[in-house]
Structures are given as structure tokens and as C-alpha cells.
Amino acid sequence: MNRRQTKYYTIKQNIQNMINSGEMPIGSEIPSETELMNQYEVSRVTARRALDELYRDGYIEKIQGKRAYVKEMLNKDGFTLVQSYTDEIVKKHMIPSRRILECVVRKAFPEETAYLSIQEGDYVFSLIRIYYANGDPLCYTHSVLPYDYFNDIENHNFLNSSLYHIIENEYLVKIKSSKLSLKAVATPRIIANYLSVDIDTPILFTKAVTYGIIGDIERPIESFQTYYLTDNFEYTLTKNL
């Protein structure tokens, strides 16, 4: 990771921690780009990127011509996401299996650099899998990881090993949280072929960024997309009261 990227994470994490701790309550003004430049001795590009990420993650609100401020957020700890297709298969007394469609290292696409907070030209590890229950397709999932954090990860056996198990046990990266969105979509042609369903069949689509602890800082470590067959997969959201 280069120096500018380290500074960017430091700024973002410091402000995020102050918001989460209540040191910066709702409505508090956020330091301007110029103030951040002077405080952290960084370029305007680095200061702006930190603010843009805080805005994208829902921590701050930006209004043209005015200072950014801390916005009211939904309680991130209010909902617990339960999603384990392998556990669900086993619970139904079925046999889980995987098929690996892609396991490569390549340069990141523009959208991936934004989600993973990496630089243009950086390399990523791309892993595409299909999960099966008793041989029947269950879901199609595509994970993308910053390769700088996970050198040689492409050499692991993903047919028999969990990606998250490898991340935590082989690379000692503690997985912290995921920011996830989900919606019902019509099955795209290529996904329909892999999951053996008709094109435009209703299907559940999720898109997420997973965060982990690297160097004592919470960083995005994975961007993933998954298409689930809803007749076989149980998806639960539990609200903590």
C-alpha cells in the first residue's frame, strides 16, 4: 500500500471513529478539505477521497457550497445478517459442493477500485464459484479481493476450503463486517445458464463489501456479488432489540 493510500485510510478511520464514539454527534461539521490537508499534511486529492468515502458509506452529508456534516444513520448494529448456504444445505440433510469458474489474478476494473479503495492498475484476486445442494445449483457468487493483502491466494484449494477460513487462518485477517444490499432481479442470461433456470426468472441478488482488520485498521478486503435461487435458499434478517 502506498503512502497516499495509507494517509487516506487514516483520515477516514479517524473521522469514522469520532462519529461512532459520539465525539462528533449528528449535525457536527466535518473539517474541510483544506483543514484536512493541513492537519494530515496530505494532498487535496487524498483529503477529498477520504470525505468521498465517508459520504458513500453514509456517515456524512455534503451540500454544495457548505461544510459537510455528520448525518443520522440507521443503527448498523440493529440488524444481524444470517447467510450461510453451506450450513443451510447441511441442515436440510443435503450434500454441499462447489464448482470453480474463475480463480485468477488480474488488474482491477474501475468499479472494483472504488469499492476496495485501491488504485488504478492495482491487482486483485477474482474468484467465481457455483454452490450446489445434492448436485442442484444453489447460487452463483463472485468475490474480488485486493491482491496486495492476499499474495498467492490463488494457489489455495477453494473446492474444499472456505474463502473466509483462508482469509482468517492463513492470512490472519480478522473479518469485521459487511455492508450489503439486496434486491430481487430477473436472472441474466449468463447466470441462468449456470444455475439451470430460465432467463428472467426472479432471483435474489446481493452486492456487498466485506471489511477486515489489516494493520489495526478496518479496511475493505472483499467486494462480492451473489445470485441466489430463492426456492432453495433461506435468507434471514434478525433485529437486535
Secondary structure, 3 states (H helix, E strand, C coil): CCHHHHHHHHHHHHHHHHHHHCCCCCCCECCCHHHHHHHHCCCHHHHHHHHHHHHHCCCEECCCCCCCEECCCCCCCCEEEECCHHHHHHHCCCCEEEEEEEEEEEECCHHHHHHHCCCCCCEEEEEEEEEEECCEEEEEEEEEEECCCCCCHHHCCCCCCCHHHHHHHCCCCEEEEEEEEEEEEECCHHHHHHHCCCCCCEEEEEEEEEEEEECCEEEEEEEEEEEECCCCCCCEEEECC
